[in-house]
Amino acid sequence: MRFAGICLITKDVRALADFYAKVLGVEAIGDDTHVELRTQGAGLAIFSVEGMEQMAPGSMHGAGTGSIAIEFGVADVDVEYARLEALGVLFVKPPQTHPWGARSFWFRDPDGNIVDFYTVQAASAD
């Protein structure tokens, strides 16, 4: 078994796709129903609520938005934070180094999902 990616379901595919294209620096390929963003590692897809209902009527009953966190490994958390700050991204948590060796910051996408950009810090030689 191999984890292939995640698909975010949204009422506004274009807005969410444009947001992720900007913050990830990749092209959003698709239309107003379904978009793919190809990243290194697992893929990210965005699909419309209407499209889900057409494929499987009733599938969106009880579904929510803004309830997940998506993680992306980046080369330099502080560089990415400055880049996204210039884009006006809504931050949830500023850059912080955690006891387990990761440095990260969190922000929200237009649907309220938390996006975590992180870097695993090299172990210090004490």
N, CA, C and O atoms as a GROMACS GRO file, in nm:
protein
  504
    1MET      N    1   0.084  -0.117   0.000
    1MET     CA    2   0.000   0.000   0.000
    1MET      C    3   0.089   0.124   0.000
    1MET      O    4   0.194   0.127   0.064
    2ARG      N    5   0.046   0.227  -0.074
    2ARG     CA    6   0.122   0.351  -0.084
    2ARG      C    7   0.025   0.467  -0.073
    2ARG      O    8  -0.074   0.472  -0.146
    3PHE      N    9   0.052   0.562   0.016
    3PHE     CA   10  -0.029   0.682   0.026
    3PHE      C   11  -0.002   0.767  -0.097
    3PHE      O   12   0.113   0.802  -0.124
    4ALA      N   13  -0.107   0.800  -0.172
    4ALA     CA   14  -0.091   0.871  -0.299
    4ALA      C   15  -0.118   1.020  -0.289
    4ALA      O   16  -0.064   1.098  -0.368
    5GLY      N   17  -0.201   1.063  -0.194
    5GLY     CA   18  -0.229   1.205  -0.184
    5GLY      C   19  -0.356   1.232  -0.107
    5GLY      O   20  -0.412   1.144  -0.041
    6ILE      N   21  -0.400   1.355  -0.116
    6ILE     CA   22  -0.520   1.399  -0.047
    6ILE      C   23  -0.604   1.482  -0.144
    6ILE      O   24  -0.551   1.551  -0.231
    7CYS      N   25  -0.735   1.474  -0.127
    7CYS     CA   26  -0.826   1.553  -0.208
    7CYS      C   27  -0.911   1.639  -0.115
    7CYS      O   28  -0.982   1.587  -0.029
    8LEU      N   29  -0.902   1.768  -0.131
    8LEU     CA   30  -0.983   1.861  -0.053
    8LEU      C   31  -1.114   1.885  -0.128
    8LEU      O   32  -1.113   1.911  -0.248
    9ILE      N   33  -1.225   1.878  -0.057
    9ILE     CA   34  -1.356   1.902  -0.116
    9ILE      C   35  -1.396   2.044  -0.076
    9ILE      O   36  -1.388   2.081   0.041
   10THR      N   37  -1.440   2.123  -0.174
   10THR     CA   38  -1.469   2.263  -0.149
   10THR      C   39  -1.586   2.314  -0.232
   10THR      O   40  -1.624   2.254  -0.332
   11LYS      N   41  -1.643   2.423  -0.188
   11LYS     CA   42  -1.750   2.489  -0.264
   11LYS      C   43  -1.691   2.579  -0.372
   11LYS      O   44  -1.762   2.616  -0.466
   12ASP      N   45  -1.562   2.616  -0.360
   12ASP     CA   46  -1.500   2.707  -0.456
   12ASP      C   47  -1.364   2.652  -0.500
   12ASP      O   48  -1.261   2.690  -0.445
   13VAL      N   49  -1.367   2.564  -0.598
   13VAL     CA   50  -1.246   2.498  -0.648
   13VAL      C   51  -1.142   2.599  -0.694
   13VAL      O   52  -1.025   2.589  -0.659
   14ARG      N   53  -1.185   2.697  -0.772
   14ARG     CA   54  -1.091   2.792  -0.830
   14ARG      C   55  -1.018   2.872  -0.721
   14ARG      O   56  -0.896   2.888  -0.730
   15ALA      N   57  -1.089   2.920  -0.620
   15ALA     CA   58  -1.024   2.999  -0.514
   15ALA      C   59  -0.924   2.915  -0.437
   15ALA      O   60  -0.813   2.961  -0.409
   16LEU      N   61  -0.960   2.792  -0.402
   16LEU     CA   62  -0.870   2.706  -0.328
   16LEU      C   63  -0.750   2.665  -0.414
   16LEU      O   64  -0.638   2.660  -0.365
   17ALA      N   65  -0.774   2.636  -0.540
   17ALA     CA   66  -0.666   2.599  -0.632
   17ALA      C   67  -0.569   2.716  -0.651
   17ALA      O   68  -0.448   2.695  -0.650
   18ASP      N   69  -0.620   2.836  -0.668
   18ASP     CA   70  -0.534   2.953  -0.684
   18ASP      C   71  -0.448   2.975  -0.560
   18ASP      O   72  -0.330   3.006  -0.570
   19PHE      N   73  -0.509   2.958  -0.442
   19PHE     CA   74  -0.437   2.973  -0.317
   19PHE      C   75  -0.322   2.874  -0.309
   19PHE      O   76  -0.208   2.913  -0.283
   20TYR      N   77  -0.350   2.746  -0.331
   20TYR     CA   78  -0.245   2.645  -0.320
   20TYR      C   79  -0.139   2.659  -0.430
   20TYR      O   80  -0.022   2.632  -0.406
   21ALA      N   81  -0.179   2.702  -0.548
   21ALA     CA   82  -0.079   2.725  -0.654
   21ALA      C   83   0.019   2.832  -0.609
   21ALA      O   84   0.139   2.820  -0.633
   22LYS      N   85  -0.031   2.938  -0.546
   22LYS     CA   86   0.057   3.046  -0.499
   22LYS      C   87   0.147   3.000  -0.386
   22LYS      O   88   0.269   3.021  -0.391
   23VAL      N   89   0.090   2.938  -0.283
   23VAL     CA   90   0.172   2.904  -0.167
   23VAL      C   91   0.267   2.788  -0.193
   23VAL      O   92   0.373   2.780  -0.130
   24LEU      N   93   0.232   2.698  -0.285
   24LEU     CA   94   0.319   2.584  -0.316
   24LEU      C   95   0.410   2.610  -0.435
   24LEU      O   96   0.507   2.536  -0.456
   25GLY      N   97   0.380   2.713  -0.512
   25GLY     CA   98   0.462   2.744  -0.629
   25GLY      C   99   0.452   2.639  -0.738
   25GLY      O  100   0.550   2.610  -0.807
   26VAL      N  101   0.332   2.580  -0.754
   26VAL     CA  102   0.308   2.482  -0.859
   26VAL      C  103   0.187   2.523  -0.941
   26VAL      O  104   0.109   2.609  -0.900
   27GLU      N  105   0.171   2.460  -1.056
   27GLU     CA  106   0.058   2.489  -1.143
   27GLU      C  107  -0.065   2.408  -1.101
   27GLU      O  108  -0.055   2.290  -1.066
   28ALA      N  109  -0.180   2.474  -1.103
   28ALA     CA  110  -0.307   2.407  -1.077
   28ALA      C  111  -0.366   2.367  -1.212
   28ALA      O  112  -0.396   2.452  -1.295
   29ILE      N  113  -0.382   2.236  -1.234
   29ILE     CA  114  -0.428   2.185  -1.363
   29ILE      C  115  -0.568   2.128  -1.346
   29ILE      O  116  -0.588   2.035  -1.268
   30GLY      N  117  -0.664   2.183  -1.419
   30GLY     CA  118  -0.801   2.133  -1.411
   30GLY      C  119  -0.902   2.239  -1.444
   30GLY      O  120  -0.875   2.331  -1.520
   31ASP      N  121  -1.020   2.224  -1.385
   31ASP     CA  122  -1.130   2.316  -1.415
   31ASP      C  123  -1.203   2.352  -1.286
   31ASP      O  124  -1.149   2.334  -1.177
   32ASP      N  125  -1.325   2.403  -1.297
   32ASP     CA  126  -1.400   2.446  -1.179
   32ASP      C  127  -1.458   2.330  -1.099
   32ASP      O  128  -1.519   2.352  -0.995
   33THR      N  129  -1.441   2.207  -1.147
   33THR     CA  130  -1.489   2.090  -1.075
   33THR      C  131  -1.376   2.012  -1.009
   33THR      O  132  -1.391   1.963  -0.897
   34HIS      N  133  -1.263   2.001  -1.078
   34HIS     CA  134  -1.152   1.918  -1.028
   34HIS      C  135  -1.019   1.977  -1.072
   34HIS      O  136  -1.001   2.013  -1.188
   35VAL      N  137  -0.925   1.988  -0.976
   35VAL     CA  138  -0.792   2.042  -1.003
   35VAL      C  139  -0.688   1.951  -0.938
   35VAL      O  140  -0.711   1.897  -0.830
   36GLU      N  141  -0.576   1.936  -1.005
   36GLU     CA  142  -0.461   1.861  -0.951
   36GLU      C  143  -0.344   1.958  -0.936
   36GLU      O  144  -0.319   2.042  -1.023
   37LEU      N  145  -0.274   1.945  -0.824
   37LEU     CA  146  -0.151   2.021  -0.800
   37LEU      C  147  -0.042   1.918  -0.775
   37LEU      O  148  -0.048   1.845  -0.676
   38ARG      N  149   0.055   1.912  -0.863
   38ARG     CA  150   0.158   1.809  -0.852
   38ARG      C  151   0.273   1.861  -0.766
   38ARG      O  152   0.341   1.957  -0.802
   39THR      N  153   0.291   1.796  -0.653
   39THR     CA  154   0.399   1.831  -0.562
   39THR      C  155   0.492   1.711  -0.550
   39THR      O  156   0.456   1.599  -0.587
   40GLN      N  157   0.610   1.735  -0.499
   40GLN     CA  158   0.702   1.624  -0.476
   40GLN      C  159   0.643   1.539  -0.365
   40GLN      O  160   0.605   1.592  -0.260
   41GLY      N  161   0.635   1.411  -0.386
   41GLY     CA  162   0.572   1.323  -0.287
   41GLY      C  163   0.427   1.300  -0.325
   41GLY      O  164   0.396   1.278  -0.442
   42ALA      N  165   0.339   1.305  -0.227
   42ALA     CA  166   0.196   1.281  -0.250
   42ALA      C  167   0.133   1.396  -0.326
   42ALA      O  168   0.180   1.510  -0.319
   43GLY      N  169   0.027   1.365  -0.400
   43GLY     CA  170  -0.043   1.466  -0.478
   43GLY      C  171  -0.151   1.537  -0.398
   43GLY      O  172  -0.198   1.487  -0.296
   44LEU      N  173  -0.189   1.653  -0.445
   44LEU     CA  174  -0.297   1.730  -0.385
   44LEU      C  175  -0.401   1.756  -0.493
   44LEU      O  176  -0.371   1.814  -0.598
   45ALA      N  177  -0.524   1.712  -0.467
   45ALA     CA  178  -0.634   1.737  -0.559
   45ALA      C  179  -0.738   1.823  -0.487
   45ALA      O  180  -0.747   1.822  -0.364
   46ILE      N  181  -0.814   1.895  -0.565
   46ILE     CA  182  -0.924   1.976  -0.513
   46ILE      C  183  -1.046   1.943  -0.598
   46ILE      O  184  -1.040   1.946  -0.721
   47PHE      N  185  -1.156   1.911  -0.532
   47PHE     CA  186  -1.276   1.866  -0.602
   47PHE      C  187  -1.396   1.944  -0.548
   47PHE      O  188  -1.399   1.979  -0.430
   48SER      N  189  -1.492   1.970  -0.632
   48SER     CA  190  -1.609   2.046  -0.590
   48SER      C  191  -1.710   1.960  -0.516
   48SER      O  192  -1.722   1.840  -0.539
   49VAL      N  193  -1.784   2.026  -0.426
   49VAL     CA  194  -1.893   1.959  -0.355
   49VAL      C  195  -1.993   1.905  -0.457
   49VAL      O  196  -2.041   1.792  -0.444
   50GLU      N  197  -2.024   1.986  -0.557
   50GLU     CA  198  -2.120   1.945  -0.660
   50GLU      C  199  -2.071   1.822  -0.736
   50GLU      O  200  -2.149   1.732  -0.767
   51GLY      N  201  -1.942   1.819  -0.767
   51GLY     CA  202  -1.885   1.705  -0.837
   51GLY      C  203  -1.894   1.577  -0.755
   51GLY      O  204  -1.923   1.470  -0.807
   52MET      N  205  -1.869   1.590  -0.625
   52MET     CA  206  -1.881   1.474  -0.536
   52MET      C  207  -2.025   1.423  -0.536
   52MET      O  208  -2.048   1.302  -0.544
   53GLU      N  209  -2.120   1.513  -0.526
   53GLU     CA  210  -2.261   1.474  -0.522
   53GLU      C  211  -2.305   1.409  -0.654
   53GLU      O  212  -2.387   1.318  -0.653
   54GLN      N  213  -2.251   1.456  -0.765
   54GLN     CA  214  -2.284   1.394  -0.894
   54GLN      C  215  -2.230   1.251  -0.902
   54GLN      O  216  -2.296   1.162  -0.955
   55MET      N  217  -2.110   1.231  -0.848
   55MET     CA  218  -2.049   1.098  -0.852
   55MET      C  219  -2.112   1.002  -0.753
   55MET      O  220  -2.128   0.883  -0.780
   56ALA      N  221  -2.148   1.056  -0.636
   56ALA     CA  222  -2.204   0.971  -0.528
   56ALA      C  223  -2.308   1.052  -0.452
   56ALA      O  224  -2.275   1.115  -0.351
   57PRO      N  225  -2.434   1.052  -0.500
   57PRO     CA  226  -2.537   1.130  -0.433
   57PRO      C  227  -2.545   1.102  -0.284
   57PRO      O  228  -2.546   0.986  -0.241
   58GLY      N  229  -2.550   1.209  -0.206
   58GLY     CA  230  -2.558   1.197  -0.061
   58GLY      C  231  -2.423   1.189   0.007
   58GLY      O  232  -2.416   1.189   0.130
   59SER      N  233  -2.314   1.182  -0.069
   59SER     CA  234  -2.182   1.164  -0.010
   59SER      C  235  -2.136   1.284   0.074
   59SER      O  236  -2.050   1.269   0.161
   60MET      N  237  -2.191   1.399   0.048
   60MET     CA  238  -2.147   1.517   0.121
   60MET      C  239  -2.234   1.546   0.244
   60MET      O  240  -2.208   1.642   0.316
   61HIS      N  241  -2.335   1.464   0.267
   61HIS     CA  242  -2.419   1.482   0.386
   61HIS      C  243  -2.334   1.466   0.512
   61HIS      O  244  -2.273   1.361   0.533
   62GLY      N  245  -2.330   1.568   0.595
   62GLY     CA  246  -2.252   1.563   0.718
   62GLY      C  247  -2.105   1.595   0.702
   62GLY      O  248  -2.031   1.597   0.801
   63ALA      N  249  -2.060   1.621   0.580
   63ALA     CA  250  -1.919   1.654   0.558
   63ALA      C  251  -1.892   1.797   0.601
   63ALA      O  252  -1.977   1.884   0.588
   64GLY      N  253  -1.773   1.821   0.654
   64GLY     CA  254  -1.734   1.955   0.698
   64GLY      C  255  -1.613   2.004   0.622
   64GLY      O  256  -1.554   1.931   0.543
   65THR      N  257  -1.577   2.127   0.646
   65THR     CA  258  -1.455   2.183   0.589
   65THR      C  259  -1.375   2.247   0.701
   65THR      O  260  -1.429   2.276   0.808
   66GLY      N  261  -1.248   2.267   0.677
   66GLY     CA  262  -1.163   2.331   0.774
   66GLY      C  263  -1.126   2.242   0.891
   66GLY      O  264  -1.088   2.292   0.997
   67SER      N  265  -1.135   2.113   0.874
   67SER     CA  266  -1.112   2.021   0.986
   67SER      C  267  -0.983   1.940   0.973
   67SER      O  268  -0.962   1.847   1.049
   68ILE      N  269  -0.898   1.974   0.879
   68ILE     CA  270  -0.777   1.895   0.860
   68ILE      C  271  -0.653   1.984   0.865
   68ILE      O  272  -0.662   2.106   0.852
   69ALA      N  273  -0.540   1.921   0.883
   69ALA     CA  274  -0.410   1.989   0.873
   69ALA      C  275  -0.330   1.916   0.766
   69ALA      O  276  -0.324   1.793   0.765
   70ILE      N  277  -0.270   1.992   0.678
   70ILE     CA  278  -0.189   1.937   0.570
   70ILE      C  279  -0.045   1.982   0.595
   70ILE      O  280  -0.021   2.099   0.624
   71GLU      N  281   0.050   1.889   0.585
   71GLU     CA  282   0.189   1.920   0.612
   71GLU      C  283   0.273   1.915   0.485
   71GLU      O  284   0.256   1.827   0.401
   72PHE      N  285   0.364   2.013   0.472
   72PHE     CA  286   0.458   2.018   0.361
   72PHE      C  287   0.598   2.042   0.417
   72PHE      O  288   0.620   2.138   0.490
   73GLY      N  289   0.692   1.955   0.382
   73GLY     CA  290   0.831   1.977   0.418
   73GLY      C  291   0.891   2.082   0.326
   73GLY      O  292   0.875   2.074   0.204
   74VAL      N  293   0.959   2.179   0.382
   74VAL     CA  294   1.022   2.287   0.305
   74VAL      C  295   1.170   2.295   0.342
   74VAL      O  296   1.211   2.247   0.448
   75ALA      N  297   1.247   2.357   0.255
   75ALA     CA  298   1.392   2.368   0.279
   75ALA      C  299   1.424   2.465   0.392
   75ALA      O  300   1.514   2.440   0.472
   76ASP      N  301   1.350   2.577   0.400
   76ASP     CA  302   1.379   2.679   0.501
   76ASP      C  303   1.249   2.743   0.547
   76ASP      O  304   1.188   2.820   0.473
   77VAL      N  305   1.208   2.712   0.668
   77VAL     CA  306   1.082   2.763   0.724
   77VAL      C  307   1.079   2.916   0.724
   77VAL      O  308   0.978   2.976   0.688
   78ASP      N  309   1.188   2.978   0.765
   78ASP     CA  310   1.189   3.123   0.778
   78ASP      C  311   1.179   3.195   0.643
   78ASP      O  312   1.113   3.298   0.633
   79VAL      N  313   1.242   3.141   0.542
   79VAL     CA  314   1.231   3.197   0.407
   79VAL      C  315   1.088   3.185   0.357
   79VAL      O  316   1.033   3.279   0.301
   80GLU      N  317   1.027   3.067   0.377
   80GLU     CA  318   0.889   3.046   0.334
   80GLU      C  319   0.792   3.135   0.410
   80GLU      O  320   0.696   3.187   0.353
   81TYR      N  321   0.816   3.153   0.540
   81TYR     CA  322   0.730   3.240   0.621
   81TYR      C  323   0.731   3.382   0.565
   81TYR      O  324   0.625   3.443   0.549
   82ALA      N  325   0.849   3.434   0.535
   82ALA     CA  326   0.861   3.570   0.480
   82ALA      C  327   0.792   3.579   0.344
   82ALA      O  328   0.726   3.678   0.314
   83ARG      N  329   0.807   3.475   0.261
   83ARG     CA  330   0.744   3.476   0.128
   83ARG      C  331   0.593   3.479   0.141
   83ARG      O  332   0.526   3.556   0.071
   84LEU      N  333   0.537   3.395   0.229
   84LEU     CA  334   0.392   3.390   0.245
   84LEU      C  335   0.337   3.512   0.318
   84LEU      O  336   0.224   3.553   0.293
   85GLU      N  337   0.417   3.569   0.406
   85GLU     CA  338   0.375   3.692   0.474
   85GLU      C  339   0.352   3.803   0.370
   85GLU      O  340   0.258   3.881   0.381
   86ALA      N  341   0.440   3.808   0.270
   86ALA     CA  342   0.426   3.907   0.162
   86ALA      C  343   0.300   3.883   0.078
   86ALA      O  344   0.248   3.975   0.016
   87LEU      N  345   0.251   3.756   0.076
   87LEU     CA  346   0.128   3.724   0.003
   87LEU      C  347   0.002   3.752   0.085
   87LEU      O  348  -0.109   3.740   0.034
   88GLY      N  349   0.020   3.790   0.212
   88GLY     CA  350  -0.095   3.820   0.298
   88GLY      C  351  -0.164   3.698   0.356
   88GLY      O  352  -0.283   3.704   0.387
   89VAL      N  353  -0.092   3.589   0.371
   89VAL     CA  354  -0.148   3.465   0.425
   89VAL      C  355  -0.187   3.486   0.572
   89VAL      O  356  -0.117   3.556   0.645
   90LEU      N  357  -0.298   3.424   0.615
   90LEU     CA  358  -0.344   3.430   0.753
   90LEU      C  359  -0.272   3.324   0.836
   90LEU      O  360  -0.300   3.205   0.822
   91PHE      N  361  -0.180   3.366   0.922
   91PHE     CA  362  -0.102   3.273   1.002
   91PHE      C  363  -0.176   3.234   1.129
   91PHE      O  364  -0.246   3.314   1.190
   92VAL      N  365  -0.158   3.108   1.168
   92VAL     CA  366  -0.214   3.054   1.291
   92VAL      C  367  -0.105   3.048   1.398
   92VAL      O  368  -0.130   3.074   1.515
   93LYS      N  369   0.017   3.012   1.356
   93LYS     CA  370   0.131   2.998   1.447
   93LYS      C  371   0.256   3.044   1.375
   93LYS      O  372   0.285   2.996   1.265
   94PRO      N  373   0.333   3.137   1.434
   94PRO     CA  374   0.456   3.183   1.370
   94PRO      C  375   0.564   3.074   1.376
   94PRO      O  376   0.545   2.973   1.444
   95PRO      N  377   0.675   3.093   1.307
   95PRO     CA  378   0.782   2.994   1.312
   95PRO      C  379   0.824   2.965   1.456
   95PRO      O  380   0.845   3.055   1.537
   96GLN      N  381   0.836   2.836   1.483
   96GLN     CA  382   0.870   2.791   1.617
   96GLN      C  383   0.948   2.661   1.603
   96GLN      O  384   0.916   2.576   1.520
   97THR      N  385   1.051   2.645   1.687
   97THR     CA  386   1.127   2.521   1.690
   97THR      C  387   1.072   2.436   1.804
   97THR      O  388   1.061   2.482   1.917
   98HIS      N  389   1.039   2.311   1.772
   98HIS     CA  390   0.977   2.219   1.867
   98HIS      C  391   1.082   2.128   1.930
   98HIS      O  392   1.187   2.104   1.871
   99PRO      N  393   1.053   2.075   2.050
   99PRO     CA  394   1.150   1.988   2.119
   99PRO      C  395   1.190   1.864   2.039
   99PRO      O  396   1.298   1.809   2.061
  100TRP      N  397   1.106   1.819   1.945
  100TRP     CA  398   1.138   1.698   1.868
  100TRP      C  399   1.223   1.729   1.746
  100TRP      O  400   1.249   1.640   1.665
  101GLY      N  401   1.267   1.855   1.731
  101GLY     CA  402   1.363   1.888   1.626
  101GLY      C  403   1.306   1.949   1.501
  101GLY      O  404   1.382   1.980   1.408
  102ALA      N  405   1.176   1.969   1.493
  102ALA     CA  406   1.116   2.031   1.375
  102ALA      C  407   1.096   2.180   1.401
  102ALA      O  408   1.073   2.223   1.514
  103ARG      N  409   1.106   2.258   1.296
  103ARG     CA  410   1.073   2.400   1.301
  103ARG      C  411   0.958   2.418   1.203
  103ARG      O  412   0.964   2.370   1.090
  104SER      N  413   0.851   2.487   1.247
  104SER     CA  414   0.734   2.498   1.161
  104SER      C  415   0.656   2.626   1.186
  104SER      O  416   0.674   2.694   1.287
  105PHE      N  417   0.568   2.656   1.090
  105PHE     CA  418   0.465   2.757   1.109
  105PHE      C  419   0.338   2.706   1.045
  105PHE      O  420   0.342   2.620   0.956
  106TRP      N  421   0.225   2.758   1.091
  106TRP     CA  422   0.095   2.715   1.041
  106TRP      C  423   0.020   2.834   0.985
  106TRP      O  424   0.034   2.947   1.033
  107PHE      N  425  -0.061   2.807   0.882
  107PHE     CA  426  -0.150   2.909   0.827
  107PHE      C  427  -0.277   2.840   0.779
  107PHE      O  428  -0.282   2.717   0.771
  108ARG      N  429  -0.378   2.918   0.747
  108ARG     CA  430  -0.506   2.863   0.702
  108ARG      C  431  -0.525   2.884   0.552
  108ARG      O  432  -0.484   2.986   0.496
  109ASP      N  433  -0.588   2.785   0.489
  109ASP     CA  434  -0.630   2.803   0.350
  109ASP      C  435  -0.767   2.872   0.350
  109ASP      O  436  -0.825   2.892   0.457
  110PRO      N  437  -0.820   2.908   0.234
  110PRO     CA  438  -0.949   2.979   0.229
  110PRO      C  439  -1.066   2.902   0.290
  110PRO      O  440  -1.166   2.964   0.327
  111ASP      N  441  -1.056   2.769   0.299
  111ASP     CA  442  -1.164   2.690   0.360
  111ASP      C  443  -1.143   2.669   0.511
  111ASP      O  444  -1.226   2.606   0.576
  112GLY      N  445  -1.033   2.720   0.566
  112GLY     CA  446  -1.008   2.709   0.709
  112GLY      C  447  -0.920   2.593   0.750
  112GLY      O  448  -0.891   2.577   0.868
  113ASN      N  449  -0.875   2.510   0.654
  113ASN     CA  450  -0.783   2.402   0.687
  113ASN      C  451  -0.649   2.460   0.730
  113ASN      O  452  -0.606   2.563   0.678
  114ILE      N  453  -0.582   2.394   0.822
  114ILE     CA  454  -0.450   2.439   0.865
  114ILE      C  455  -0.345   2.376   0.774
  114ILE      O  456  -0.350   2.256   0.745
  115VAL      N  457  -0.251   2.458   0.730
  115VAL     CA  458  -0.139   2.413   0.648
  115VAL      C  459  -0.013   2.433   0.731
  115VAL      O  460   0.012   2.541   0.784
  116ASP      N  461   0.066   2.328   0.742
  116ASP     CA  462   0.188   2.328   0.823
  116ASP      C  463   0.308   2.318   0.729
  116ASP      O  464   0.324   2.218   0.659
  117PHE      N  465   0.392   2.422   0.727
  117PHE     CA  466   0.520   2.416   0.657
  117PHE      C  467   0.625   2.388   0.763
  117PHE      O  468   0.635   2.461   0.861
  118TYR      N  469   0.704   2.282   0.744
  118TYR     CA  470   0.802   2.244   0.845
  118TYR      C  471   0.936   2.206   0.784
  118TYR      O  472   0.945   2.170   0.666
  119THR      N  473   1.038   2.214   0.867
  119THR     CA  474   1.173   2.168   0.836
  119THR      C  475   1.221   2.089   0.955
  119THR      O  476   1.203   2.132   1.069
  120VAL      N  477   1.282   1.975   0.932
  120VAL     CA  478   1.343   1.898   1.040
  120VAL      C  479   1.484   1.956   1.058
  120VAL      O  480   1.565   1.954   0.965
  121GLN      N  481   1.511   2.005   1.177
  121GLN     CA  482   1.639   2.066   1.208
  121GLN      C  483   1.747   1.959   1.224
  121GLN      O  484   1.720   1.850   1.274
  122ALA      N  485   1.867   1.992   1.180
  122ALA     CA  486   1.980   1.901   1.201
  122ALA      C  487   2.011   1.895   1.349
  122ALA      O  488   2.002   1.996   1.419
  123ALA      N  489   2.048   1.778   1.398
  123ALA     CA  490   2.085   1.763   1.539
  123ALA      C  491   2.212   1.842   1.566
  123ALA      O  492   2.306   1.839   1.487
  124SER      N  493   2.213   1.914   1.678
  124SER     CA  494   2.330   1.993   1.711
  124SER      C  495   2.439   1.903   1.774
  124SER      O  496   2.408   1.808   1.846
  125ALA      N  497   2.561   1.934   1.747
  125ALA     CA  498   2.673   1.859   1.802
  125ALA      C  499   2.712   1.924   1.934
  125ALA      O  500   2.776   2.029   1.934
  126ASP      N  501   2.674   1.863   2.045
  126ASP     CA  502   2.705   1.919   2.179
  126ASP      C  503   2.833   1.862   2.232
  126ASP      O  504   2.874   1.897   2.343
   0.00000   0.00000   0.00000
